[in-house]
């Protein structure tokens, strides 16, 4: 009964409350709009009266200076008119003189001729005006305005009853009107009054809660007005009085509603109490899992129908409760399993408890290609479970994808698929229900049941369908966990163990080796010049190469290999990819370190065979470093570090070989790391300097160019030769910022020599392969030429022959873009690199530099003379400049002059020198060379 009363009382009270709030809000909004409109009307009236008074004052102002009685004309709106000189005491013009002392204390604004303003002080309004013309020198006229002239009792009577008017000044407070000041107005409302020209607010005045709206006087072009706000206020009680009248009738309405509900509720409760009690007892029986009891209600109304439905529901619940209990157990078993076999086993064991069947199978498709798959079969009747290979046909897969709920096979359905042939009976037809296992649009497999007669009900199939969905989710999670495990421990490209799994396997091998007193070898393998393959053939073929290398490494370390199988059957070699082109091979359970050497040789041999990738045949070699436990380290990181150091030593020994770790290698590596650290600091500290070696014209003896040679001014070791640090700069990437500094310094130095009148030289700068492969090299050269103003043709970039062997790659494109800038390209050490000369046709080369190895024996070795003569002839035929390097004797210079070589470089014509010394050698000619040229 209390519920009935509450159901009647609560909605009625809420309706009345929200109605009152809505009506009050509407009345308040209407009042604010009305007050804003009235405040605007009052403000415009006040503004008009101020304009009118100011106009009268402006007209008679020139006369007031000389005519005192003229001020009486303003007494209709003013209590006092005074003249205030700029210097001196105020003078009474009209009105009572007792106020002159008060006017003397006013802070009057500075006004120009014919300018006016209105000021307020102590709730008094003053109109100040400076006359125009000669009268302006007399001072300012101050008129104390009568409040009734601005807003009188008659005006107050014109307002609607209950409204109060106030004029509020942001600085003075209330000028006239209702007696509340700034303190009586809420602070946030006072802030809004100051900032906004109009608006509304509520506050608690002395008379209670009130609503107020304001309107600001407009700005006048004639004279300045204070920032007055015209406020109109009205009591909140007067505004919402209609809503209060409405709410007063609410108690009577509630009393009528409660009485009506009470009478109706008593009658209905009396009528329904007995059947509800019976239903209550039946519900308690179901809660106690007693589904056999029945509700006996003889009635033709809704309660009778409810009793019949309740009895039917109890019967179905008894059947479904057992099915749900079994399904829940299946769900727990399926979802708690992390591998497919455990999930399938849980399904095979418990599905018969849910749905009557005499045969059950689960077919899982291969995640890689969909088919073939694996089928688990349980035929019941005590037959053991079997596991067979399943090969669903394309039509079977397509049918399963197109019918995601259930497929019926048998006499009244589709033909039985061949992969479910295990359900066929020789003596009778079979009906098979197939439930596709689908998740996120992917077909994972099929769950199939061979029905046992017609005992199964639709609810049973729905339950199996739900379990099939759960199984699909669990299978998808199992696949995902397999993928996560694979990605966490295996390399996605080669499918070899990655660094994480490698360390784990190595740690296990070390534990076994310590227990069995055996050795473990770590072979660290790195492919030689692999970056060239990526740069020339592309990363796709590079990836194919890595896959082929991993396959060969696995084949060379296979268990049946007598060289690879160096340990017991438990401890087999483990091949892993650490990243990039780095591989490792763990050789556990060794008794002799030479076993590791034999495996390393076998690995090198298997990689020497050519590798065919598409139409390309590639030869690849590797360098292998070997570290032995426990001699070279007892921890995984120590062994890997030692093998890495040994591998780098193998590369320094010429590559395509192996090297066993020794302590001296680590010392060399540490020294190399220290040198790299000092190099990085040297680049930042600017410890590098440039020396210049002259290039001389053989015919005239003039210095026509110079080659820039970098030196390291080490703070402790002095000048360090480039041979000690350039290769390391290449490896650690410092060659890019160092090369940019060299280019900029060379161009600046050449421009400085030109400004000093030493002539224009062709400046040669060596460019490394690392710089050419750097993305910004072209923009760097362009920016330096523009910054220094050096002519592009006077800059010669020297390249090696190996750089020109990639005409279609990144390097080839960069070389052509550099040539497009206008710089000259020279081939350094010509004749010592690749034998193919096609790059002379493919690239815009302008100069050939003959290597010093040919020049040193050019007068005594016929072969060297023949090669040098051929290079000079080749350059002349292709209209290229030729420079001979390493000229140290006059007979070498004479031979070169005779063969037509135009320029030479070497100790005969000048040693490398710092900029100041080199500049001093530019002025004189080379007398001997000039004389010999004249004689020739």
Secondary structure, DSSP 8 states (H G I E B T S, - for coil): -HHHHHHHHHHHHHHHHHHHHHHHHHHHHHHHHHHHHHHHHHHHHHHHHHHHHHHHHHHHHHHHTT-GGGGGGGTTTEEEEEEE-SSS--EEEEE-GGGHHHHHTS------TTEEEEEEETTEEEEEEE-SGGGGGG-EEEEEE-HHHHS-HHHHHHS-TTEEEEEEETTTEEEEESS--GGGS-HHHHHHHHH-SEEEEEEEETTEEEEEEEEE----SSSB---EEEEEEEEHHHHTHHHHHHHTTHHHHHHHHHHHHHHHHHHHHHHHHHHHHHHHHHHHHHHTT--S-------SSHHHHHHHHHHHHHHHHHHHHHHHHHHHHHHHHHHT--SHHHHHHHHHHHGGGTS-EEEEEEEEEETTTEEEEEEEEE--TT---EEEEE---HHHHHHHHH--S-EEESTTSB---GGGGGG--SSS---EEEEEEEETTEEEEEEEEEE-TT---HHHHHHHHHHHHHHHHHHHHHHHHHHHHHHHHB-TTT--B-HHHHHHHHHHHHHHHHHHT-EEEEEEEEETTHHHHHHHH-HHHHHHHHHHHHHHHHHHT-TT-TTT--S-SSS--EEEEEETTEEEEEEEEES-HHHHHHHHHHHHHHHHS-EEETTEEE---EEEEEEEETTT-SSHHHHHHHHHHHHHHHHHTTSSSEEE--HHHHHHHHHHHHHHHHHHHHHHHT-EEEEEEEEEETTT--EEEEEEEEEEEETTTEEE-HHHHHHHHHHHTHHHHHHHHHHHHHHHHHHHHHHTT----EEEEE--HHHHHSTTHHHHHHHHHHHHT--GGGEEEEE-GGGGG-TTSHHHHHHHHHHHTT-EEEEEEETSS-S--THHHHS---EEEE-HHHHTTTTT-HHHHHHHHHHHHHHHHTT-EEEEE---SHHHHHHHHHHT--EEESTTT---EEHHHHHHTTSS--HHHHHHHHH-
